[in-house]
């Protein structure tokens, strides 16, 4: 029996969808469905049934899942133990989309050079999704926003970047007052279900600003591109990414100080993959230091 199939079963159950499980591991839904069928044939029972748009375990499925979690974790630990002392093994990384489209590609390039025998599995999700997955033992490390609650003592946290809120505006509006821009120009809102979007909404309320909302979306890179195209202004965390560095977008600091958005790395202190995790942290710190000056092409910076 392939333990990877058991891991896929757990992911299907945890996400409630073969399509979502496939998205997180980077395969097609058909591939996940084939794995589930193979497990059912080998075990001789039906594991999953459809319930509307989701899939749920059968009674037999619940019994298998209960044992599968332990088997998957034990096999991962066994593999790590077999490779102890060697720069090899599998590292399961969860990441928020912002990091995936900014720092992470360079971090992984450095990591691959330092640990050429290591296999890396990457899953994208929101910070809370990643933290929950880390707690279940399905991730080794999560690159995410710092939780709004105190981390348990079993977990460690390493800060990568602090990102204050800024107003993004087309370059031609670089000298305008940021609050006036938020009141006057069409507003591109960062998704309020996300940490940075909640923070932006709180700031607008505290400043008694009611923007002329035009769009709301959950992709910071897309928001920056829309501002560059002159579709409006936005209030977002001050991200750093090669994808936005060439945009002609003004980053305007806010007149009222705000707490920055903090994102970094969280992992279990007793992880058997500690060597790979600390190697990843070293690579991440190097990339963050090198990218410290990489920001939007702010026209005011040339003056």
MARZA-926215 format. One record per residue: residue in one letter; x, y, z of N, C-alpha, C in turn. Coordinates in steps of 0.001 Angstrom, whole numbers, plus 524288, in hexadecimal, padded with zeros to 5 digits. Example, Ala and Ser with C-alpha at 12.3 -4.5 7.8 and 13.67 -1.06 7.14 Angstrom:
2
A833867E9C681E788300C7EE6C81E78833907F31C81E78S832327F73681BA8835667FBDC81BE4832648001E81EBE
END
This chain:
303
X8034F7FB538000080000800008000080373804DF80000X80250808817FC8E8055B80D507FC1780396811328004BX80725812AD803B9805B38165E807E08043B81BB6805A3X8061381CEC800EA80496821E07FE727FEBD821EE7FD4BX7FC8881D457FC157F6E981CFA7FB207F3ED81DFC8002FX7F5FC81BEE804877F37D81CEF809967F3B9822C180AE5X7F82982544809BB7F8A582ADF80AAF7F4B282DE480764X7F3DB82C28802837EFF382EB17FF2A7EA7A82DF280157X7E965829528036C7E44C8284D805DC7E35C82C1980A5DX7E74682CE080DA07E6BB8307A812027E5C1836098101DX7E85F8378480BF27E7AA83CC9809E17E23883D7E8078DX7E02F8397F804EC7DADC839B7802C97D6EE83A6280737X7D7A38376880B577D40A837B180FCD7D46283D0A81273X7D91F83EF98132E7D9DD843F0815F27D7D884895812C9X7D8338484880D9D7D66084CA480A527D0C584BD58087DX7CED9846F6808B57C985845DC807017C8D98459380128X7CD35845887FE3C7CCC6845C27F8917D1978435A7F605X7D0B6840007F2257D51A83DE57EF2E7D7B58422A7EBF7X7D494845D07EA087D6C584A0B7E6E17DA6684D757EA2AX7D8BF84EB17EEF97DC08851F27F2597E0E684EF87F40BX7E04F849F27F5357E4DB846CE7F6977E8BB8469D7F20FX7E6B48460C7ED587EA16845F27E8B67ECED84B207E80AX7EA2484F747E8EF7EC8F8549C7E85B7F10A8554F7EC28X7F067853617F0D97F4678543D7F4DB7F953851077F3F4X7F8C784C867F1757FD728495A7F07F7FF69849DB7EAEBX7FC9884CD77E7A67FE7884DE77E2607FDA5849847DE79X7F959846907DF197F7FB842837DB497F2638437A7D968X7F08C840397D5DC7EB3E840D77D3E37E75E83E1D7D78DX7E26F83FEF7D7A57DE7883D297DAB77DDED837777D911X7DEB5836637D4007DE52830FD7D2217E28182D907D4A8X7E72282FC47D5877EB5582CC27D7F87E9F182B707DD99X7E79E82F307E0627E5EF82E297E5C37E1A682A067E5D1X7DDF882A707E2307D9B38269F7E1EB7DBD78211E7E0E6X7DFCA820AB7DD967E22F81B967DC7B7E4D1819607E15FX7E75881CC07E45A7E9D481B037E9317E5BF818F57ED0AX7E15281BC47ED737DD3581A0B7F1017DAF3814D07EF41X7DA46814267EA2E7D84380F2C7E8277DC0F80ABD7E93DX7E11F80BDC7E8B27E511807D87E9BE7E500806357EF73X7E46280A017F2EF7E409808B87F8837DF3E8055D7F9A2X7DACF806DD7F7627D5F5803F17F8537D6657FE587F650X7D8F27FDAE7F1C27D9A77F85E7EFB27DD267F5277F34AX7E15E7F78F7F52A7E5147F4AF7F8697E2C67F34E7FDBAX7DF957F6D77FFEA7DD4C7F5E68050D7D8257F2F4804BFX7D5B87F2F9800277D0DA7F01F7FF747CC197F2BC801CFX7CC5F7F7E6802AD7C7F97FAD0804DE7C773800048020BX7C2CD80248802637C1F880793800657C39280B6F804A3X7C70580F0D803477C913812BD8071E7C644817F68071EX7C470819A48027B7C23681EDD801F17BD1D81EA87FEECX7B98E822218003C7B4B7822C17FD3F7B3D38288E7FC5DX7B11B829D57F8397AFF382F517F7097AB4A831367FA28X7AB98836137FBF87A747838A77FEAC7A6F383E2A7FC7DX7A3DA83EC17F8687A3A2843CE7F5B97A8B6844C27F2D3X7AB39849237F3F67B01B84A717F15C7B4E3848947F460X7B40D8460C7F8BD7B86B844357FBE77B87083E467FC14X7BCB583C1C7FE367BCFC836817FF2B7BDC7835B880502X7BB52831A28071C7BBC08307880CB07BD2782AB680D5CX7BF9F82954811B07C118823DB8128E7BC5D82078813DAX7BCA781BA68122D7B8E5817B9813F27BA85815F78196EX7B7738126A81BC27B8FA8105C820E17BE4180DA48208BX7BEE980A8A81C687C3F6807F581BA67C83980C0481AB5X7C6D281023817DD7CA928144B816DE7CC79816DC81BDCX7C8E6817C181F8A7CA6B81A188248B7CE43816988277BX7CD5A811748273B7D0E980DE1829F57D65180DF582778X7D66680E12822487DB6C80E3781F7F7DE41813538208CX7DB67817A2820777DDCB81CCE8213C7E04581D3482698X7DD9C81AFE82A877DFAE81B3682FDD7E51C818BE8302EX7E5C98143F82D8C7EAD9811AA82D887EE9C81435829AEX7EC8A81650825617EFE781877821427F31981D188232EX7F0D38205B826887F3B6824EE828757F8B58233782B40X7F82C81F4A82E7A7FCC581D638313A800B481ADA82D8FX7FEC1817D6829C08024281530826138055981912822CAX802AB81D23820DC805498210F81DA28096A823F3820C4X80809825698259080BCF8282B828E581065824A482A4BX80F4681FAD82B888137181C0B82CFA8172181B1082865X814EE81AA0823B481848819B581F2481BBE81E6781E10X819888232181EA281CAA827D981DC48211A82828821BEX81FEF826D0826A8823F5826DF82AAA82817822B1829A0X8265381E13827CB829F8819DA8269082DA581B7B8222DX82B7E81DFB81E4582EAF81FD1819DE832A0823E381BB2X830CF8277D81EF98345682B81820FB838A18290D8244EX8372C824FF8277483B028226482AC383F1181F858277EX83D4481D0E82342840DE81A3B81FD6844D381DE181D52X8432F822CA81C848468F82693819E68493082A3D81DC6X848C482904822DA84AE882C6E826DF850C482D2B82601X85273832078266D857F383333825A1859498344982000X8558D8337D81C5F856738349F816E1853008393081541X854E183C2181181851E08409680F8684DFB83E9F80B85X84A5683B6580D37846878391A809AA841618387C80C8FX83D7883667809CE8385B835AC80C27834578390980970X82F9D838FC80B8F82B4583BFB80953829C68405180D11X82916844FB80AEE827638497180E0B8223C84B5E80BCDX81E3184B3D80F14818FA84CE080D66818118528080F34X817BE8560480B6D8175885B9980C8C811E685D8580B16X80F6A8603E80EB980A8E8630080D8F80BBD868CC80D41X8093486B91809AA80A7187117808F3805A48743A8076CX8057E879208092E8018487CAE80743802FA87E4F801B7X7FF2A87FF07FEAD8000F8812C7F92E803E4885AA7F87FX803A8889987FBEB8073288E087FB7980CDA88C437FB97X80E28888D27FF3981385886DF7FF8C814E08837C7FAD8X81118880777F9038120287D067F48A81363880217EFABX8112B884CF7EF288120E888087EA868161F88C527EB6DX818CE88C137EFD481CB8890237F0DE821E388DB67F281X8227F88C807F7848278188AB17F98682899884EB7F884X8248B881B37F8978255C87C0F7F8C28286A879D67F419X8277287B8A7EF3882A908794D7EAEE8306F879F67EBB5X8322687E917ED7B837B887F637EE798399187C337F327X8363F87BC37F725837A0878957FBB783873872E47FA12X834E6870E37F6DC8354986B727F527839FD86A977F1A0X83B6286E917EE838400A86E187EB2F844E486D797EE99X845498709C7F2B2849AD870247F6538499486AE47F92CX844E1869517FAC284448864747FDA9845D885FC67FA4CX8444E85FD47F5588459585B7C7F1D984B7685AFA7F10EX84E2A85F667F0FF853E285F2D7F07E8566785D157F57EX8543785E7E7F9F78567185CC67FEEF855048572480051X850598556C7FEAA84E788502C7FFE984C9584D767FAEDX8502284C157F77784E8C849EB7F25F84BBB844B67F2B3X84C40841EE7F714849AF83CD47F78E8446283D3A7FA35X842F0841C87FBEF83DED8426D7FEA483979842FA7FAB7X83513840A47FBFF83050841337F8E182CAE845057FBA8X82A90848A97F8BE8273E84CB47FB09821B084C2F7F8E9X81DE984C027FC6E8185E84C047FB0681606851257FCE4X81375853F27F96981167859267FAB180B768592A7FA38X808EB85B587FE368034385C147FE1580215861CB7FF4FX7FE71864087FC7E7FCE1869727FD6A7F7BE8699180065X7F70686D9E803887F22F86E37806787F2478733A8099FX7EE178744380C687EE00878C680FEB7F12387779814C9X7F26C87B77817D07F58D87A9981C7E7F2F3876C582044X7EDD88775A821267EB2E873E1824CF7EAE586E50822B0X7EA1086DBE81D907EA0D8688081B407EF5D865E281C10X7F382868D781B3B7F8BE866A581BBD7F9EC8653582162X7F8508688D825087F9518676682A8A7F65D8627B82C35X7F178861F182A857EE7085D4882BCE7F0FE8586082983X7F2DC858D58249F7F56A85462822147FA7A852F3824D8X7FD55856EA826A380225855FA82993800F58531A82EAAX7FCC1854AA831597FB41852178363C7F9D484C5C83563X7F77D84B2A830E57F605845BD82FBA7FAC48426A82E51X7FF31844EC82D7E803DE8420D82C0E80472841318263CX80140843D58230A801848432B81D63805478470881AD4X8078984A9681DDE80B9884E1F81C058101C84E0E81FE8X814C784F1E81DEF8195284FA18215881A4585549822DBX818D7858E181F71819E385E6682053815D98619781D56X8144A8660081F908107D8696881CFC812C186EE581C9AX8127E87127817EA813FE876998170F80EE4879A9816DFX80DDB87CA281B02808AB87EDF81B9D808E6883C181F07X804668863481FB68040E88A948235A8043388886828EEX8064688BB882C6E8066188A12831E3800C488996833D2X7FF67885378365B7FA0C884958384C7F897888F383C10X7F38D88A0883C547F1A688E2B83FD27F1BB88C6D84586X7F329887828467A7F35A8856084BC17F8F1883AF84CFBX7F9FB882C9851F67FF3088111853938001C87B74851C3X8049C87A8D84F6E805E98755284DA1806F5871B685248X8054386CD3851F58069B869128561780C8A868768567DX80E66866B885B00814028664285BE98168C8623B85858X8137085EC185620815A385AB7852BC8172B85CD884D60X815BC861C984C47816CB8640F8472781AB98688584792X81D95869448435A8214C86D8F8430F81FCD8712783E91X821558761D83F0A81FF487A2083B28824DB87D28839B2X8257587E31834A6829EA8813D832B2827CA8857682F15X8287988A54830898268288EB082D77829BC88F6582883X8270C8901482414829AE8913881F238291F896F881D99X8244C8990181DDA8237789E6A81C3481F118A0EE81F4AX81F7B8A60E81FEA81B378A930821F3819698ACCE81D8FX814478ACFB81CB2812208AFE98184A80DEC8B3B381A33X80F2C8B8B781AA280B348BC8881C3A807338BD63817DAX802A88BF5E819427FECC8C0C98154F800AA8C59681257X7FFC68C59580D3B800F08CA22809F67FC6A8CAD980628X7FBEF8CF98804367F83B8D0997FFFE7FB178CFDC7FAD9X7F8FA8CC817F77F7FB128CBE37F23E7F7F88CF717EE9CX7FAC78D2897EB8C7F8338D62C7E7F27FB3A8D65E7E2DDX7F8AE8D7A77DE847FB888D8657D9A37FFBC8DC987DA50X803F58DC1D7D75D8086C8DF9C7D801806F98E55E7D786X803228E69B7D438801B48EC157D3657FF498EE8C7D854X7FDBF8EB3E7DC167FB508ED397E0E47FF0B8ECF67E58DX8040E8EC727E475807DD8EB827E895808238EFE27ECA1X806DD8F4B47EB2D8075B8F91E7EEC48023B8FA5D7F1A0X7FE198F7767F0867F9128F8877F3047F8F18F6717F89DX7F57A8F8AB7FBBE7F4C28F6E2801197F2588F16880113X7F4978ED99803FE7F29A8E838803CF7ECF88E7B380597X7EB588EA93809A37E5EE8EA4280B5D7E23F8EC8480748X7E3DA8F0B4804C87E0978F309800B77E0008EF467FC1FX7E42A8EC877FACE7E3D98E8A77F69B7DFF68E4577F7FAX7E0208E2817FCD87DC958DE537FE767D6E38E0177FE50X7D5F28E5137FF407D0988E7167FF117CED58E8257F974X7D26F8E9F17F6217D1038EC0A7F1047D1318E80C7EC92X7D5428E4DC7EC847D6218E1607E8177D3268DC3C7E8AEX7D2048D9977E4477CFC68D4517E4AE7D3548D0DE7E80EX7D0EB8CD987EB3D7D3DA8CA9F7EF217D3F48C4D57EDBFX7D89B8C2957EDD17D95E8BCF77ECE97DA888BA8A7F23AX7D6D18B7BE7F4497D7388B5D37F9AD7D9E88B0857F9E0X7DD6C8AFF57FDC47DFC88AAE67FEE37DBEC8A7BD80229X7DB208A2E8800AA7D73989F65802F67D6FD89FD2808EFX7D2658A13580AF47D1B48A200810967D1C589CF5813C0X7D1A78986B811237D20289387814067D7A58921D8155AX7DB5E895148132A7E0E78941B8141F7E30A8981381808X7E766896B181A827E989899FC81EA17EAA089F8781CE2X7ED608A0248187A7EE9B8A55A816887E9C98A868814F7X7E5E18A5B1812D97E1048A843811647DDF28AA1481621X7DDF98A6E981A417DB5E8A87E81F227DDFF8AD5382168X7E3308AD548214A7E6168B1BB8236B7E4F08B6B582058X7E4AE8B64281B2F7E3708BAC5817F27DDF78BCCD8191EX7DA3F8B93A819BF7D4E18BACC81AE97D4948BD928202DX7D7748BBA6824037D7928BE24829277D9DB8C3A5828D3X7DDD38C44D8259B7E0368C974825067DC528CD4982299X7D9A28CB9381E877D5D58CF0281BF27D1948D0B181FC7X7CFC68CD10822F47CBB58CE59826C57CDC18D23682ADBX7D2908D13D82CC17D4C78D4AC830B87D5AD8DA2682E94X7D7168DA8D8298E7D8158DF9D8271D7D3158E215824F0X7CEA88DF65825A47C9918E141823C47C9A98E25081DE0X7CBF68DE9581B0D7CC3A8DEF2815587C8828DAED81306X7C4F68DCC780FB27C1658D94680CE77C2FB8D96B8072AX7C5F28D588805587C7F08D5B0800037C3C58D4637FBF6X7C4C88D5EE7F7207C15E8D4877F2B97C3348CF377F0A5X7C1308CB2F7F30D7C3208C5E97F1FA7C1998C41D7EC81X7C58E8C2347E9AB7C4BC8C0737E44F7C5958BA947E3CDX7C9B28B8957E64B7CAF48B3037E61A7CC588B1257EB92X7CBE08AC0A7EC617CE058A9887F1117D0408A4497EF67X7D5358A36C7F0827D7A789E847EEFE7DBF189D0B7F2DAX7DDA68981B7F2877E140896087F6747E6BE8953C7F45EX7E846898017F03B7ED6A897517EDDD7F04C89C8A7EDD7X7F44989D077F1237F7238A1F47F18D7F9EF8A35A7EC7CX7FC0D89F7E7E9CA7FECA8A09C7E4E27FAFD8A2CD7E0DDX7F6608A08C7E0977F2748A2697DCDF7F0AB8A7ED7DE42X7F0238A9107E34C7EEA68AE4E7E4F97F2B78B2487E32CX7F7B88B1077E3F07FBE68B4967E24E7FBB48B5877DC69X7FAA38B17B7D9657FA538B2127D3B37F59D8B55E7D225X7F1488B4BF7D4F07EC9C8B7DA7D3BF7ED858BD967D4F3X7F05F8BEB27D9357F1B98C4257DA717F5488C64F7D636X7F9068C3327D4847FC938C4D37D0597F9968C6307CB5AX7F5468C3737CA677F2228C46D7C5AC7EE658C90B7C65EX7EE7E8CB8A7CAE27EB458D0237CBC17E5AE8CF087CD40X7E4988CA4C7CF497DF398C8E97D09E7DD7B8CB0E7D5E4X7E12A8CCE07D90D7DFC38CEF97DE1C7E45D8CEE07E1D4X7E3398CF847E6DA7E7348CF4D7EAEE7E5D38CAE77EEAFX7E9838C9827F20C7E8828C5457F5AD7EB658C6497FACFX7E9E78C3627FECA7EC638C3A0803EC7EE008BE1480550X7F31F8BD02805237F50A8B7AB8057F7FA278B7778089AX7FBBB8B2D180A5C800EF8B23D80CA7805238B37080895X809728B59980A5480DA78B742806D6810F58B28E80549X80F468AFB88014D811DA8AAE47FFAC816C68AC0F7FC80X81A218A81E7FC2281ED68A8677F8ED81ECF8A3B87F547X81EF78A4B77F03381ED88A0717EC74821378A2247E74FX8243289EBC7E4B48261A89FFA7DF7C821A58A1017DBA4X81D0B89EBF7DCC28189A89F637D9368165C8A4EC7D960X817798A7D67DD85815588AD227DDF7819898B15B7DD8FX81E7E8AFC17DD98822BA8B3997DDC1822B38B72E7D902X820F08B5447D48B821158B8647CFC081C2D8BBBA7CEFBX818628BB417D27F813908BE367D1DA814588C3F07D34FX811B48C7507D082811FB8CCE77D1A880DA88CE467D584X80EB08CCEB7DA6B80AD08CD867DE8E80D4A8D0777E31DX80A7D8D44C7E51E80C5B8D73C7E9A980AA18D47E7EEA7X80E308D4027F26280D128D1CE7F78080CF78D6477FB68X8085E8D7967FD59807C88DC26800B98071D8DA7980668X80AA38DC1A809E480A068DAC180F6B8053B8DD65811B6X802FE8DAE9815967FE3A8DCF3818067FF8B8E10581C2DX7FC4A8E50181CCC7FD428E8F8820CF7FC5F8E6F082657X7F9438E2C3826D97F8458E07282BF57FB598DB5382C51X7FEF18DAD18300F802158D6088307B7FEA68D1328314BX8004E8CCDA82F037FD7A8C7E482F948014D8C39783100X7FF418BF70833428026D8BAD38343C8039B8B83582F02X8087F8B6AF82E09809B18B417829158079C8AE88828F4X806CC8ACA2824428059B8A7228238280AB98A41B823F8X80AC28A01A8273580F8489D138280680EE2897A4825A6X8127A8964A822328124B890E78205A817AA88E62820E6X8177F88953821DF81C4D8867E822E381B61880AD82293X81E6B87DC58259181E63878128254381D01875D482A9DX8198B871FC82AA48182286F4682F7E818CE8696C82EAAX81ABC866B4832B581BAA8611F8325181BAB85EC5837CEX81B42859A38380F81B78856E983D10821268564A83EBBX82257857CC84377827BF857A68455782A16852308453BX826D784E4184634828D4848E68466F828A08462B84127X828468491583CF5827CC846B4837C382C988436D8366BX82BCC83EBF8343C8304083B8D832958330E83DD582DD3X830CE841DB82B838333B8445D826EE835BF849938285FX83787849EC82D3B839AB84ED882F2E83E2A850D582BD4X8417B84D41829F2845F684F00826DE8442D851A5821D9X8406484F5F81F2D83E63851BB81A6183B8E856DA81B8CX838A4856FB81FD8835C285BBB8213D839838603482250X83D9485F3082548841598635B826748445F864F38219BX845288614481E1184785862B0819108440186643815EEX83EE78652E8160E83B28868858135B83B1C86DFE815B7X83B5486E5081AE883B608736881D81840218769C81BE6X844A58741281BA18496A876CC81A0E848E0878E781480X846C7875B0810FF845FE8776480B908421A87BEA80B52X83E0787BA380E7D83A1187FC380E8983C60884E58107EX83F7A884AF814A0841DF88972816B08456988BFA812A7X84838888D580FB184BAD88AEC80BA68488C88DB780768X8442988B6D805D2840EE88DCC801BD83E65892D2803B2X83C78892C28088C83A0A8976F80AC683DFF89BE380B0DX842CB89ABA80CB0846D389EC580D048481E8A0EE8079FX8485A89D7A803B1849AF89F2D7FE64845568A2567FBDEX840788A1547FD8883BFE8A3F37FB2083A378A8B57FE2CX83D378AA538020D83B8D8AEA98056883A7E8B39980256X83D4D8B4657FE0983C788B9237FAED838DF8B8657F651X836A38B3B47F5C48334C8B2997F14882DA68B3ED7F289X82BA78B8367F03B826498B9DB7F134823D78BBB37EC20X81F178BDB57EC8F81C9F8BFF07E7FE820118C4557E5D0X81FD98C51C7E0D0822C18C9627DE5F81FF98CE887DF92X820F08D09B7E43681E628D55B7E607820EC8DA0E7E37BX81DFB8DD1A7E060820498E1897DDAE822928E5927E15AX820D88E5D07E63E822DF8E9A27E9ED8285D8E82F7EBBBX829EF8E3337EB0082F148E17E7ECC18336C8E3E37E981X832218E5F07E4E1836128E82A7E177836F88EDE27E28DX834478F0007E6648349A8F5A57E758837508F6B57EC81
END
